[in-house]
Amino acid sequence: MKIDQVRILRLEQSLWGPFWEAQKKAPSASPLSRYAEYAGSLDSWWWPQALVIVRIDAGGYHGIGWAEDGTGAAQAVLERHFKGLLEGQDAGRIERLWDILYRASIPYGRKGVAIEALSAVDIALWDLAGKAAGKPVHALLGGALRDRLPVYASHLQPVANDLLVEEARAYMEEGYRAMKTRFPAHAGMGAAGIRRNVEHIALLRETIGAGVDLMADAYMGWDLRFARRMTKELEPFDLGWIEEPLLPDELDAYVALCRHSRIPISHGENEFTPYGFHQILQARAAHVLQPDVHRAGGITAVRKIAALAEAAGVEVIPHAFSAPTVQVMAALPNFRILEYLTVPVWARKNLEEMVPVFLGEPRVEHGEVGLNDRPGLGIELNADAYPELKPLC
Ligand SMILES: [Mg+2]
């Protein structure tokens, strides 16, 4: 199946929809919160929201893949470099094409934007392979281990306490058995920050009781000293994991923290390729790995990352939610639970329902998501709602 055409389109639309709208003013910790002018809200360190979509045509079939692309840099990599390397090649040789794009982009790639662009291509190639075979992608990956996948509700930003309690209770009523919050305090807040984080977690644990899993995300806003104290103080609250307490490049600090902490330490949403995750696993620098299928190198890379983790006895709990993420996780033995980016009940009143960019995405109900048997990823572009997508349809 020769690749006839690669089309690339950037859509000025947040991949995170109302989830992002509801959280962008939240006073959570972030990598920049050590600087006073960035400490007020999450969006002060964020960049414009957009995504890049790739369509690959071969043998009368087409595949769709995508990645975040707020800066437009992934679009540039795709248009100015990857497109020329892909057209005319055999679409069925996905490993070969992954390797070519990875090697071709080494001087400016390896991590970040180039690998996000590669992820979008890889996802499109798997979608195309599934459609050509008449099978869902998970069937091409060895088959699903389960028909329904557990999902946790992910939001619980540290807004006012009454709203936090209302939100947590709503998730329980909706059938979620696990949920994740964000820490309000960053390392620069010292002892007062430690107290603030403990109060926040204590309130949630009291609200949901002992029978619901609770996890918490530090958005890279801590340092090792603060994280050591936090993990000690939070021991009584039975957290499922503490997520991204440190910067991804602070590997030695992660090793020290993993040795010190009785609460599992997770990260990986800002790590790339099997090479990057191999270093984390070799160093024993995480208890849980959280690759993002649209960042880390697509389905091809995440399968390998999961295999490395499986051999090391480490679970994979992916970052974010998407049709490709569901497909690959269904086929992994060491997958535990999916993240679902929920819109808090207090924000639903004021936010327009987001019109989906992709039709046919898996639906979450009662804290679970079911698989379907549609070929490929089972999704289509919603060009009726987004006329900008017409060139890809
Ligand atoms: Mg996170």
Residues whose N, C-alpha, C, O or C-beta is under 5 A from the ligand:
A	BS01	MG	D217 E243
